[in-house]
């Protein structure tokens, strides 16, 4: 079989970012960033505010154009085969984007329609997505009646409607209480374990990292580390992810708490 006839997604990683840089005027937000998300893994993108996490997400989702380097989703170059790449991708952005005056079900059905999913199939996917996030019994309530954590769960449900294989989440638990944070994290981790979803989770909250996670540390637009948690601790000769981050980045305790 020729390389051209072999489907690019057959054995490719979920996401490959290679030598990507991006600037806003004279401000270089990303500098020669490279990382890889294996299939079916939960990968933590750790970085403080201003590290470049949201800029990276904007490039992966084509909100910004990557002029330098290359980005591939399941083997599809996002500049040359944008549709094939993006249809495999689900996103939960940091900003909240649900319509507060629509019900949970109406929000999800509207999103289905944007993807060309209608009728019985749209209703089926909406019901299933709300079941996954534990909100099926509130489908007919308006979003404005939900807590912050519940709204986040609806956004996760919405991101799953077109059945993506890779999910990006940008600071999904910021501003939530500890119980809501745990609920959101556990829902997404369950999708990795049970459905084989690939996940890139951007955060600055070190207590969300588990020993089995892969970790990418992004600091001031540069990737300083990529690997497993045990490898990170061994490399920095530390006992915790927060201490390892502090040692790699030269960040003080006050900056981590900000």
C-alpha positions as CSV (number, residue, x, y, z in Angstrom):
1,X,0.0,0.0,0.0
2,X,1.4,3.4,-0.9
3,X,1.8,6.2,1.6
4,X,-0.8,8.2,-0.2
5,X,-3.4,5.5,0.0
6,X,-2.7,4.7,3.6
7,X,-5.2,6.7,5.8
8,X,-3.1,9.3,7.7
9,X,-5.1,8.7,10.9
10,X,-4.4,5.0,10.9
11,X,-1.4,5.1,13.3
12,X,-0.8,8.8,13.8
13,X,-0.8,10.4,17.3
14,X,-3.9,12.3,18.3
15,X,-2.0,15.6,18.1
16,X,1.4,16.7,16.9
17,X,2.6,20.2,17.3
18,X,6.0,20.8,15.7
19,X,8.2,23.9,15.9
20,X,5.3,26.3,16.2
21,X,5.9,30.0,17.1
22,X,3.4,32.8,17.3
23,X,3.7,36.6,17.9
24,X,1.4,39.5,18.6
25,X,3.4,42.4,17.3
26,X,6.6,42.4,19.1
27,X,5.3,40.0,21.8
28,X,6.3,36.4,21.1
29,X,3.6,34.3,22.7
30,X,5.0,30.9,21.6
31,X,8.6,30.1,20.7
32,X,9.4,26.9,18.7
33,X,6.8,24.8,20.6
34,X,6.7,21.1,20.0
35,X,4.6,18.4,21.8
36,X,2.7,15.2,21.1
37,X,-0.5,13.8,22.5
38,X,-0.7,10.0,22.2
39,X,-4.0,8.3,21.4
40,X,-6.1,7.5,24.5
41,X,-4.0,9.4,27.0
42,X,-4.7,12.3,29.4
43,X,-2.0,14.9,29.0
44,X,-1.6,17.9,31.3
45,X,-0.5,21.2,29.8
46,X,0.9,23.0,32.9
47,X,1.6,26.7,32.8
48,X,0.9,29.9,34.6
49,X,-1.3,32.7,33.2
50,X,0.4,34.2,30.2
51,X,2.4,31.0,29.5
52,X,0.8,30.7,26.0
53,X,-1.7,27.9,26.7
54,X,-4.7,29.8,25.2
55,X,-2.6,30.9,22.2
56,X,-1.6,27.3,21.5
57,X,-5.3,26.2,21.7
58,X,-6.2,29.0,19.3
59,X,-3.7,27.8,16.8
60,X,-4.8,24.1,17.1
61,X,-8.4,25.1,16.6
62,X,-7.6,27.4,13.7
63,X,-8.8,30.6,15.4
64,X,-5.3,31.7,14.6
65,X,-3.3,30.5,11.6
66,X,0.0,28.8,12.3
67,X,2.4,30.5,10.0
68,X,5.4,28.6,11.3
69,X,5.8,24.9,12.1
70,X,3.2,22.2,11.7
71,X,0.1,21.0,13.6
72,X,-1.5,17.6,12.8
73,X,-4.6,16.0,14.3
74,X,-4.7,12.3,13.8
75,X,-2.3,12.8,10.9
76,X,-4.2,15.6,9.2
77,X,-2.3,18.8,8.7
78,X,-4.7,21.6,9.9
79,X,-3.7,24.0,7.2
80,X,-4.0,21.6,4.3
81,X,-6.9,19.4,5.5
82,X,-8.6,21.6,8.1
83,X,-12.0,19.9,7.8
84,X,-10.7,16.4,8.2
85,X,-8.6,17.6,11.2
86,X,-11.2,19.7,13.0
87,X,-14.0,17.1,12.8
88,X,-11.9,14.9,15.1
89,X,-11.6,17.7,17.6
90,X,-13.8,18.8,20.5
91,X,-13.0,22.0,22.5
92,X,-14.0,23.5,25.9
93,X,-12.7,27.0,25.9
94,X,-11.9,29.0,29.1
95,X,-14.7,31.5,28.4
96,X,-18.3,30.4,29.0
97,X,-20.3,30.3,25.7
98,X,-23.6,28.7,26.6
99,X,-26.9,30.6,25.9
100,X,-28.2,31.3,29.4
101,X,-31.8,31.7,28.3
102,X,-32.0,28.4,26.5
103,X,-32.4,25.0,28.2
104,X,-29.6,22.5,28.4
105,X,-31.3,20.5,25.7
106,X,-31.9,23.5,23.4
107,X,-28.2,24.5,23.7
108,X,-27.1,21.1,22.7
109,X,-29.6,20.7,19.9
110,X,-28.5,24.0,18.4
111,X,-24.9,22.9,18.5
112,X,-25.9,19.6,16.8
113,X,-27.6,21.7,14.0
114,X,-24.3,23.6,13.5
115,X,-22.6,20.3,12.8
116,X,-25.4,19.2,10.4
117,X,-26.8,16.7,13.0
118,X,-30.6,16.8,13.1
119,X,-33.8,15.0,14.0
120,X,-33.7,11.8,15.9
121,X,-29.9,11.5,15.7
122,X,-29.5,15.0,17.3
123,X,-31.9,14.1,20.1
124,X,-30.2,10.8,20.7
125,X,-26.7,12.4,20.9
126,X,-28.0,15.2,23.2
127,X,-29.6,12.7,25.6
128,X,-26.4,10.6,25.6
129,X,-24.1,13.6,26.2
130,X,-26.2,14.8,29.1
131,X,-26.2,11.3,30.6
132,X,-22.4,11.2,30.4
133,X,-22.1,14.5,32.4
134,X,-24.8,13.5,34.9
135,X,-27.4,16.2,33.9
136,X,-30.0,14.2,31.9
137,X,-32.6,15.0,34.6
138,X,-32.1,18.7,34.1
139,X,-32.3,18.8,30.3
140,X,-35.4,21.1,30.2
141,X,-34.0,23.7,32.7
142,X,-32.5,26.9,31.6
143,X,-28.7,27.2,31.8
144,X,-28.9,30.3,34.0
145,X,-30.3,28.1,36.8
146,X,-27.1,26.0,36.9
147,X,-24.1,26.3,39.1
148,X,-20.7,27.1,37.6
149,X,-19.7,23.4,37.7
150,X,-22.9,22.2,36.2
151,X,-22.5,24.7,33.3
152,X,-19.0,23.4,32.7
153,X,-20.4,19.9,32.5
154,X,-22.9,21.1,29.9
155,X,-20.0,22.5,27.8
156,X,-18.2,19.2,28.0
157,X,-21.4,17.5,26.8
158,X,-21.6,20.0,24.0
159,X,-18.0,19.2,22.9
160,X,-18.9,15.5,22.6
161,X,-21.9,15.8,20.3
162,X,-20.0,15.4,17.0
163,X,-18.1,12.4,18.6
164,X,-14.6,13.7,18.5
165,X,-11.5,11.6,19.2
166,X,-9.4,14.4,20.7
167,X,-10.7,16.9,23.4
168,X,-9.0,20.1,24.3
169,X,-9.9,21.9,27.6
170,X,-8.5,25.3,28.4
171,X,-8.5,25.9,32.2
172,X,-11.9,24.2,32.6
173,X,-12.0,24.2,36.4
174,X,-10.9,27.8,37.1
175,X,-13.3,29.5,39.4
176,X,-15.1,26.3,40.5
177,X,-15.3,25.0,44.1
178,X,-13.4,21.9,44.9
179,X,-16.3,19.5,44.6
180,X,-17.2,20.9,41.1
181,X,-13.6,20.7,40.1
182,X,-13.4,17.0,41.1
183,X,-16.6,16.3,39.2
184,X,-15.4,17.9,36.0
185,X,-12.0,16.2,36.1
186,X,-13.5,12.8,36.9
187,X,-15.9,13.0,34.0
188,X,-13.2,13.7,31.5
189,X,-10.8,11.1,32.9
190,X,-13.6,8.6,32.6
191,X,-14.0,9.4,28.9
192,X,-10.3,8.6,28.5
193,X,-10.5,5.3,30.4
194,X,-13.8,4.0,29.0
195,X,-14.1,5.6,25.6
196,X,-10.4,5.9,24.6
197,X,-10.7,9.7,24.2
198,X,-7.4,11.6,23.9
199,X,-7.3,14.7,26.1
200,X,-5.1,17.8,26.4
201,X,-6.0,19.6,29.6
202,X,-4.5,23.0,30.2
203,X,-4.3,24.2,33.8
204,X,-2.2,25.9,36.4
205,X,-3.7,23.9,39.2
206,X,-1.1,21.3,40.2
207,X,-3.4,19.2,42.3
208,X,-5.3,18.1,39.2
209,X,-2.2,16.1,38.0
210,X,-2.2,12.4,38.7
211,X,1.0,10.2,38.7
212,X,-0.2,8.3,35.6
213,X,-0.5,11.5,33.5
214,X,1.8,12.7,30.8
215,X,2.9,16.3,31.5
216,X,3.9,19.2,29.2
217,X,5.3,22.3,31.0
218,X,4.8,25.5,29.0
219,X,6.5,28.6,30.5
220,X,6.8,32.0,28.8
221,X,5.9,30.5,25.4
222,X,8.5,27.6,25.6
223,X,8.1,23.9,26.3
224,X,10.5,23.1,29.2
225,X,9.5,19.5,29.8
226,X,7.5,16.7,28.2
227,X,7.1,13.3,29.8
228,X,5.6,11.3,32.6
229,X,5.2,12.6,36.2
230,X,7.9,10.1,37.5
231,X,10.3,11.4,34.8
232,X,9.5,15.0,35.8
233,X,10.2,14.3,39.5
234,X,13.4,12.4,38.7
235,X,14.7,15.2,36.3
236,X,14.2,17.9,39.0
237,X,15.0,15.7,42.0
238,X,11.8,16.9,43.7
239,X,8.9,15.2,45.5
240,X,5.9,17.1,44.0
241,X,4.8,18.5,40.7
242,X,4.5,22.0,42.1
243,X,8.1,21.8,43.4
244,X,9.3,20.4,40.0
245,X,7.5,23.2,38.2
246,X,9.1,25.8,40.5
247,X,12.5,24.4,40.0
248,X,12.2,24.2,36.2
249,X,10.8,27.6,35.7
250,X,12.5,29.5,38.5
251,X,9.0,30.6,39.7
252,X,8.5,31.8,43.3
253,X,5.7,30.6,45.6
254,X,3.8,33.9,45.3
255,X,3.7,33.6,41.5
256,X,2.3,30.1,41.8
257,X,-0.4,31.2,44.1
258,X,-1.4,34.2,41.9
